[in-house]
Amino acid sequence: MIIFYISILTLIASVIGTITGFGISTIMIPVLAIFFPPIEAIFLVSIIHWFGNVWKIVLFRKGFNLRPLLLFGVTGFLTSYLGASISLGSNEEFLLRISGIFLFGYSLFLILQTGFKVPAVNTTALLGRSLSGFFAGVFGIGGAIRSMFLSAFNLPKEVFIATAGAIGLLVDSTRIVTYFAGGAQLSKLLWWGLPFFVAISFIGAKIARHIVDKIPQDKFRTVIAFFLLVVGTKLAIWP
């Protein structure tokens, strides 16, 4: 029965995570951490998330752009490794609350001040890739931070999602290896269910592809801000 519930959760997370560029971790990890040890939940979701990023690149490949990938991607390797190493033996609740409060405030400001954006400069990209890689490694949740900084560049929605997927793929590759080398494991039941979760994540990404086509470009940033608000509220109240 648990395989069925995780499959439904994967489908919902894949649809929302693809549309927003967050990936599935932001939704799945807080739920799975209730039923599984945190590091096991993070390890499972990181594997599904890796495939989810592949689906984003494949389904939105027309939007692939090398420049934002180079701006955001490389430093994420290092900070993701650092974060994953820390996560193997740390207390995460305080930092999650702080990040939630920050995301809540930023997203609320975006909704109220639709013309505002973080300066689209190289220093913004450096900070964004560093923080998103670190948070992905420590908590398994880096997509919301990455989307916040990517939104500053006001990218076309296909470019936004493809770039988020490519950066996530680089970061996930680093942290999966680090988790595994640090002793992270899955139960036999979760290993058996993993192929189903991966397949369902593709179905979710396909559904999201059709939904994204119907969202006007000028409304896309508002959609991202709304989901940032939801995630920030959740983390601030209950990491």
N, C-alpha and C positions, 0 to 999 in steps of 0.2 A: 504493500500500500504506500509505503514511503516513496518508492520509485515514481508512482503516479503523481503524488503531491509535488515532488521536486520537478517532475516534467511540466506540470502546469505552471509552477513558479518560473521555470526556465523560459517557457513560451511568453509569459507576461513580461518578464525582465528583458527578453530579447527584443520584443517590439518596442518597448519604451526606451531601452538602452541604445538601440540603433537610431531611433529618431533623434534623440538628444545628443548622441555621441558619447554618452557616459559609459556605455558597455553595461553588461548585466550585473557586475559586482555590486554597484550601489544599491540595487534592490535585493539581490539574492543573499548577500552575506549577512545583513542584519537579521534576516529571517532564519537562515540555516544555523546561525550561531546560537539560536535558542535551543536547537535540538542536537547539535554536534559540538565537539570541542572547537574553539575558534580557529586554531591552525588547520584542523581538518577541513572546516568549512571554507577557509580561505584557499587552501590547496585545491579542493574540488572546483571551486568557482573560477580559480585562475586558469585551470585547464579548459573549462567550457568557454571562458572569456577569450582565451587565445584563439579558439576556433571562431568565436563571434567576431573578432577583429578581421579574420580572414574573410568572413562573409561580407563585412562592410567594404573591404577593398574590392572584392569581386563584384558586388552588386552596384557599387557606386564608383567603379573604376574610371568612368568618364570624368569624374571630378578630381582624379589624382593629380596632385601638384607637388613637385619635389621641394620647392623652396620652403613652405611652411613645415614640411617634414624635417628638413635639415635644421631649421630654426628651433624646432621643439624637441627633436628626437634624441640627439646624441647624448646630451647630459642626463637624460632620463635613465640611460643604462646604469650610470654610476650611482645615482640617488636611489634607483630601484633596488640595486644590490645592497646598498647601505640600509635601506628601510626593511627589506626582507630579512636581513641578518638581525636587525633589532627586534623584529616581530617574533622571532623564535623564543624570546624570553622577556617580554616587556608587558607593562600595564598600559593599555591603550586608551582607557576611557576618557582621561582628561583631555588629551589632544583631539580626540574625536569630538568632544563637546565644543572645544575652541573652534575647530574647523567648521562645525555646524553653525555656530553663532556668526562666524565670518561669512559663510555662504548665504545664510538667511539675510543678513544685512545687505550684502552686495546685490543679491537677486531682487530684494524689495526695492532697492534704489533703482535698479535697471527697469523695473516695471513702472515705477513712478516717474523716472526720468529717461524716457525712451531714446533720447538723442545722445545720452552719455555713453562713452566707452573708454576703457583703459587704453592709454597710448599704444598704438600698434608699432612699437619699436623693438629693436633686438633685445634690449634689457628686459622688456616685458616677456618676450619669448623665453629668455634664459631663466627668469624666475618661474614662469609657468611650467616649463619642462622639468625643472629641478623639484618643485613642490609636488607636481603630479606623480613623478617617478617615486619620490620618497613616500607619499601617502599610499600609492599603490602597493609598494613593498611592505610597509608597516601594517596597513589595515586591509589591503586588498581593494581599497576604494580610492582611485586616483582620477577616474574619469570626470567626476564633477569639477574638480580643480582644473583639469585640463580643458574642459569645455568652457569654463569661466574665462580663461586666458585666450583660448581660440576665438571666442566670441568678440574679443577686442579687435580682431582683424577683419570683422564683418565679411567673412568669406561666403561665397555662394554655398547654398546648403549641401550640394553634392561634394564640393571641395571640403567643406567642414567635416562631413561624416567620413569621407575617404581618408582625410588626414588624421582624424581621431583614431580611425582603425589602424592605420599604419604605425602611428606612434605607440598605440596600445600593444600592437604586436611585438614591437621592439622591447617595450618594458616588460610585458608578460613573459617573453622568452627568458629574460634575465631572472625574474623572480621565481619562475617555476623551477629552474635549475637550482637556485639558491635554497628554496624550500625543501626540495628533494634531497639535496646534499646535506641539509641540516637535520634530516630524519623525519620529515613530514610524510605521513602515509594516509591511505584511504582504507576503509573497511572493505571486505570482499563484496558486500552488497553494493556499495557505491561504485566499485570498479565495474561490476556487472551492469550497473545502470548508466555508466558514463556514455557509451555509444548512443543510447536513446536520448540523453540530454543534449549531446552534440547535434544530433539530427534535428531535434526539436528547435534548437537555437537557430538553425538555418531557416526553418519554416517561419519562425518569428521575424527574422531579418527580412525575409521575402515579403511578409505582410507589411512590415515597416516601410519597405521600398515603395509600396503603392500609396501608403499614407503620406509619406514625404512629398510625393509628386503633387498632392492636393493642397499642401501648405504654401501659401504665397511667400515669396522670398522676404518681403518686408515684414511679415509676421513671424518669421522663423526665429529671430532672436528673442522675441517675447515668449515663444514656446519654450526655448532653452531656459530663460529666466524663471518661468513658472516652475519647471521641474527642479531647478536649483533651489528655489524657495521651499519646495516640498522636502527635498533631501536635507537641506540645512535645518529645517524645523525638526525633522525626525532625529538627526544627529544631536542637535542641541538638547532635546528633551530626553531622548533615550538612545545613547550610542549603541 
